[in-house]
Amino acid sequence: MAPGLERDRQVAQLQARVAELESQLQEALDAARRDPLTGLYNRAGLAEAWWAVQGNYKLALLDLDGFKAVNDTYGHAAGDAVLTAISASLCGYPIAARLGGDELVVIGRMPGGPDRWWPVPLPVPGAPVLHVTATVGMTDVVPGDLATTLLRADAAMYRAKRAAKGSLVAYDPSMDDRPVHPRPRVRLRDRLSDQEAA
């Protein structure tokens, strides 16, 4: 083979290998941002996708009601089926993520809030179609501040849990913001003095 043709062949092989490695790297990066069960963003993916959040979006934090009982009664395959079915229904939102366990997040324009009820057939012989509900806390996004937005949605969600399963509560600073009182600082010397006096 002529030297020029051999060089062209080697260059083509190297280019093909580089393209293959770049594709593998992109797949690995995508996998690192996604929940392996549901395909939704994980926490890292949500943090990276936050740049696309618009100021008129809302964030809803969904906590599936009775999810532990599903696992305990029908097994983890049934729990996985619940998570994958509900997650598939959330893919229409601009951003959807699974934070872990049965906590899901959706972000977008949703004046009435996200869905909170789903019929889910279970992959278990004789198991009924489950009617799964979610308790939801929702808040306006704080542009550039995912942590604060999640904290507000979390506070609203816990207030919703106290109200009723399957309910939706919007963040209200007058009800959900609680002042944090620092612990009194007790010096070790003062504590020893009190013990000696006793």
Beta strands, then each sheet from edge to edge (+ up, - down):
strand 1: 58-64
strand 2: 95-100
strand 3: 103-108
strand 4: 117-120
strand 5: 130-140
strand 6: 168-170
sheet 1: 2+ 3- 1+ 5- 4+
sheet 2: 2+ 3- 1+ 5- 6-
end
